[in-house]
């Protein structure tokens, strides 16, 4: 018996710490629409994770399932080894969602105080407001706030106590540049303290700059999962930009190997134009370019930005059937 227990403990240590969030084959449908499809996903302590995806990719449904707002049709889901509802009751989870209004007819400080009182591990009200940058509107009525101020109040509610997981849905919508910078500085501090931060965003530059892990959802599944650099590399194509003097032979340029796109600036009338290319093999494309007898000036080769990589990945996925039924159409 002792040997068995020791073996199990050793195996658990070798497997590493338990995930903060675990999805195992989770699916969720709304009528004929399958919003989440056999989703497998884990989040770990101290990660800052960006959740990306086009409209209808399943981001909101995934967050609703994670927070226990909806139940999966199949599969298993756990937070901190227990149910989402239990983890929230224990004060382990804070959430900032787009949906749902704020309580009207009360002052900001009163609303924050209520959230603090309800949290099992609540922070002092003044500390919560200072962290969220809303001390200056403490005595203002909640229903008299601007959109950006409402977002900061929602953030204060999500961080009213010592949560181990913070879930943010489009958190900086309506915030100005200064407020966004302050907000993400606070989030970095939360992650440095060992908290897990998960945020869904349409601001891809935020994901590129802030997240140490990026998850791209598409059709309710994980399409890509890695660092921003890994996501960009997975998209494959690189950008080639150069200037050409004299007439432009578009047909010859279009025949360059590994080309995925070609554009020529409208400036000028046959000379001094800028050519922009995307290629799956930049070295081979540039070699062939010189083989045409062209003399490109200001030649630059660079990787795709996260936004371009995101578009490339989702576009390629849209062109590929994901089920036998779709393939038969």
N, C-alpha and C positions, 0 to 999 in steps of 0.2 A: 504494500500500500504506500509506504514511504517512497519507494523507488518510483512508482507511478506518479505520485504527486510532484516529486523532484523533476521528473522528465517533462511533465506538463508545464511546470514553472520555467524550466530552461527553454522549452519551445516557445513560450509566450515572450520571453525576453529576446529571443532570437528574431521573432517576428516584429519586434519594435513596439512602440506605444500604440495603443488603440486609436483609430481615427476619431476625429471630432464628429464628423458626419459620414454616414455610410449609406449609399443607395445600392441595392442589389436587385437588378432586373425589374426596376420599378416602371410601371406603365400607368397612364391615366388618359381616359378618353372622355370627351363631351359629345354624346351622340355618335355621329359618324366621324368626328374629328379626333384623331389620336394625338394629343398634345405632348405626351411623354411616352417614349417607346423603348421598353427594356433598358432603362438607364442604369448604368453602372458608374459610380462616382464616389470618391473619397476625398475628404478635406482633413488636414492635419493641423496640429497646434502651431500657432505662430505664423501661419501662412496669410498672405494678402492675395486674394484670388479674384480676378475679374471674370465675370460671366458675360460672354458676348453671344450675339446671334441676331439674325434678321427678325423682323416682325413675324410672329407666328412660329418661332423656333422652339418655343417651350420654356423660355426663361421664367416668365411669371408663374406658370404652372409648377415649375420645379421649385421656386421659392415658396409657393403656397403649400406644396407637399412638405417641404423641409420644415416649415413653421407650424405644421399640423392644422392648417386652415382647410385643407382638403385631404382626403384619404386616398391612397393608391388603389387602383383596381387589382393590381397584382404586384408581386415582388415584396421586398422588405426594406424598411427605412429606419435608421436609428440615429440619435444624437447622443453623444457621450454614453453610448451603450444602453440607452433607454429610449422610450418613445419621445417624439417631439413635445407632446403635451407635458410629460413629466419633466423634461429638461427645462422647459419654460417655467413651470411651477417652481423649480429649484433655483430660478434666477440665473441660469447659465446662458440665456439667449436674449439679446436685444435686437430689435428690428425697426427699420425705417422704411416704410412702404409708401408707394405713390397713392394707392387707393385708400379711401377712408378720410374723413374730415377730422378736424381738431374740435375739441369741446368749445362751444361758444359761450359768451357771457362771463368768462372768468379771465383774470389777469394771467400773464405768462408765468409769473412766479408761483401763483396758486396751482396752475396746472403741473408745473415741474415738481412742486411739493407733493402733489397727489401721486405722481409717478414714483417719486422717491419713497413715499410711505408704503406703496404697494410692493416695492422691490425687496426681496429678502436680504440683499446686501447693498442697500441704497447709499449713495454718496451725499454729503451735505449739499443743500440746494444751491448755495452760492458757488460751490465748486462746479456743479453741473452746468450752471449758466455761464460761468467763466470759460469753461472748456468749450462750450458750444458758441461762445461769442455773442451771447444774448443778454448780458448784464444790463446793457443800456436800454433794453425794452422790457425789463422785468415788470413794470407797472402798466404796461399797455395791454388792452383787451386783445384776446387771441383773434377775434374776428375782425380786428382792425390792422392786421399785419399784411405786409407785402408778400409776394410769392417767395422771394428769397428768405425773408424772415421766417415764414412758415416752415421752410425747409430746415432752417437752423433749429427751430423749436422741435421739429420731428427728430432731428439728430439728438437733441438734448434728452428727449423721451427715450430714445434707443440706448442711451448711455447713462441712464439715471442710476445705474448700479454696476457692480463688478461682474459684468457678463464675460463669459469665456468665448462666446461666439457672437459677432456682430454682423447682421445681415442688412444690406443696404440696396434698395431698388431705385436706380436713377437718382442718387443722393444729391447731386449738385445742380439739378435742374432749377433754373431761376436764380442761381447765385451768380454774383459778379466775379470777376477774375480774382480779386483780393480775397473774397470770402471762400472761393474754391481752394485757393492756395492754403489758407488757414485751416480749412476743413481737412485737407489731405495731410497736412502736417500733424494734425491731431490723430488721424488714422494710423500714420506711421508710428506714432508714439504708442498707440494701443497694441499694434502688432509686436513692437519691441518688448512689451510687457508680457508677451506670450499668448495674446488673444488672437483668435482666428477672425479675419475680416473677409467677408464675401460680398462683393458688390456687382450688380448688373448695371451696365452703362451703355449709352450710345456714343459717348465721347471716347473714341478709340485712342486719342492721345493720352487720356487719363489712364487707360489700361496699359498703354505702352510705358508710361512714366512711373506709375504707382505700383502695379501688380508685380509680384515675383512669380506668379503663375497665371496663365490665361487659359480659360476653357471656352471653346467655341461650340455652341449648341446649334444643331440644325435638324429639322424634322424630328425633334424630341430626343435626339441622340447626341452623344459627344462626337463632334467631327474632328476636333483637334484639342490637345491638352499638353501644355508645356510652357516654357518661358516665352516672352514676346519674341525673343531672338529665334527660338526654335520654331515658332509659328510662322515667322517670316521665311525661314529657311525651307520649311515644308511646302510653302506655296511655290517654291522652285524658281520662278522667273526672276530675272534681274533686269534693271533698267539700264539702257545704253542711250546716252545723249551726246550729240555732236553737231557741229556746224559744217556745212558743205558750201563751197564756192562754185559758181557756175550752174549750169542746168542740172536738174534733179531727175534721175532715171528711176521713177517709182517702181516700174516693173522689175528692174534689176534688184532694187532694195527689197522688194516683196519676196524675191526668190532666195534671200539669205537663209541659211540653215537655222533651225530651231527657233524661228521667229514666231511669236504669239500675237504681236500687235505692232503697227507701224503708223506714225503720224508725222506730218511735215507742217511746220508753221506756215501761216498764210502771209507772213511778212515778206516783203520784197517781191520781185517779179522774175523769178527764175535764177536768182543768185543770192548767196548769203543766207540761206534758210537753215533753220534748226530742225534736226531729225530726232525723233524720240522712238525708241524701239524697246520692246520687251522680248527677252529671249530665255529659253530653257537652258542654253549653254552659251554664256556670254563670250567665253574664250573662242569657241568655234565661229560664232557670228562675227566677232571683230576680225578674226583671221580672214574670213571670207570677204569681209568688207574691203580690206586692203587688196584682196585678190581681184576685186572689180576695178582696181586702178584708182579708187577713190582716195582722197587725202583728207580725212576728217580732222577738223580742228576742235580744240576744247573738248576732247573726248572724255566722257565720264561714265564709269560703270558703278552702279550701286544696287544694293538690295532693295526690295520692296519695303515700303513702310507698312505698319500693322494694318492700316485701313486697306491698302491695296492687296495685301496678303489675305485679309478677311474676305474681300470681294472675290478674289481668285479662288479661294477654297470653297466658298458657298456656291459660286457659279458652277464650278466643276461638279459639286455634289448635286446640284439641280439637274445636271445633264446625265446623271447616273441613277437608274432605277434602284430603289433600296429593297424592294420586295418582289417576289415572283409575280404577283398580281400586276405591279407596275410595269415589270419587264415584258409582260405579255400584251400590254396595251399597244 
